[in-house]
Structure formats: C-alpha cells, structure tokens
Amino acid sequence: MPAARDLPIPGRRLKGVHFALELLAQQNRLLEGAEFGKDELVSAKGKDVLVIGGGDTGSDCIGTVRRQGCKSVTQIEIMPKPAERPDDPDHPWPHWPCTLKTTSSHEEGCVRRWNVNSLEFIGKDGKLTGVKVQEVEWKADPEGGRPVMTGKGKPEIIKAELVLLAMGFLKPELPGLPGNAFVCGDAATGASLVARAMAGGINAAAKLDRYLTD
C-alpha cells in the first residue's frame, strides 16, 4: 500500500490526529461487523472535525464523519480554489483542467476553504483541541519555477477534536529492483486513476513482450 503523505508540524503526535485511511478502512471493517476497543476506535461522533486535503479521499472523510454524527466538519486545502466553470482558462489543453469538484459528500454539508496552510496542532493534556492555520497566497516565480507561497494575515485556530490527513500519497520507493523488472499501476506512480493504471499496464506489457522476443 502506498504511504500517505504526512504533515510533520508541531503537535503531530497529539491524540486525535489521524491519516484519512485510518478512519476509512476502519469504517469499512465496522460495516462488516468488526469490533474495536475504545482506544482503537477512530470516531467523529459529537466532535468538530477538520479534514486537511481537498481531494477525493478528503471527500470520503466528509461523508463518513457526517454519518458518524460529527458536530461539524471543515475541509481545508493549501492550493487556490479551482475555477467554477467547465473550462479552465488558466490551464488550457493539453494541461489538466483545474475545475471545482463538488461531491455528494460536500452537498451533505461542510465548510470548505482554500489557500489555507496548517502551522501547528494545538492540544491540552495530550488531546487535540484545534489547529493553528494561516491563509496564504501564491505568486508566480519571476525565474519561472514553481509558484511561491507566502503567508497572508494573522494565524487563526480552527477548533477540532479530530483531524484527518487526506493529502494524497507518496510515490512508492522500489529499491533493489533488478534491471529486468517491469512495474506498473500504483506500484509505479503511486495512488492515481484507474485509467492511468490501465495505460501503465499496457505499456509495461509491450515492454515485457519486446524484452522476451528480442
């Protein structure tokens, strides 16, 4: 399984900060009849929840915590808000369009914010109580590199007893593979689209065929 991207800021070890898949995988097992002890259970019931990450995994978290009976749920994303139109003039073809996606989980109710950077997990007696965040803005690099992020305004604290880290996955590291190894799918690219995995499989099969027939 690919490793989830972590957020190593102060307070990371406070009780109440979890990777998204800790919640989602456990919820699937609960629906199948599994039982968990009080110290193992990741539950949003009666809690203010903060989801860090604006992708599909974050959306799944929103729907799950709503069904668990959370008090409130907020989703933050460090990148700017995507365009609210089918076409994206800032990312013309062949670039991937950056269009706002609203899922059924979002429609169930949540606060969504963009251009928000997480600075510190705040807690008391070892338990999470909130997250210190700051709005940011992105400016073009005059030298043509990646956009530069700068803080904007004063930091604030978002109240939360449960934080779910849904910031994507790291590309797998495959040390020690022999020169004739053929890798595709998530093992090669990290978690991505099924269509991309299928294309990778076709490409790997073609290379394998050439290797065996040459």
Secondary structure as GFF3:
##gff-version 3
##sequence-region A 1 214
A	DSSP	beta_strand	17	19	.	.	.	ID=ss1
A	DSSP	alpha_helix	20	31	.	.	.	ID=ss2
A	DSSP	beta_strand	48	52	.	.	.	ID=ss3
A	DSSP	alpha_helix	56	68	.	.	.	ID=ss4
A	DSSP	beta_strand	72	76	.	.	.	ID=ss5
A	DSSP	alpha_helix	104	107	.	.	.	ID=ss6
A	DSSP	beta_strand	111	113	.	.	.	ID=ss7
A	DSSP	beta_strand	116	124	.	.	.	ID=ss8
A	DSSP	beta_strand	127	139	.	.	.	ID=ss9
A	DSSP	beta_strand	148	159	.	.	.	ID=ss10
A	DSSP	beta_strand	162	165	.	.	.	ID=ss11
A	DSSP	alpha_helix	186	189	.	.	.	ID=ss12
A	DSSP	alpha_helix	194	213	.	.	.	ID=ss13
###
